């Protein structure tokens, strides 16, 4: 296994862990809180870092299902974290209590490229 691949995989699993913790803790709390926001940002940071390392190893970004959905997922995660930040600053109770619906949707969409990457790696 190439040396650059190990930290890239570690970053992707850290992204999965942090992002999942944020989304599911928020869902079970039934209200968006600051610690959830921290996990969203950490998930995005590790996902972006892992993706950058893997793209560097590959030498280019692939224009295939995994590459396109991965880029969209990073953009969705970023938008999700930005919107969560805005919601926390505004402190509108109704939005704070319903934000988990949006979070869960983004998380499910994020899983698509994560799983496609795992699948591609297993059969490569």
Secondary structure, 3 states (H helix, E strand, C coil): CCHHHHHHHHHHHHHHHHHHHHHHHHHHHCCCCHHHHHHHHHHHHHHHHHHHHHHHHHCCCCCCHHHHHHHHHHHHHHHHHHHHHHHHHHCCHHHHHHHHHHHHHHHHHHHHHHHHHHHHHHCC
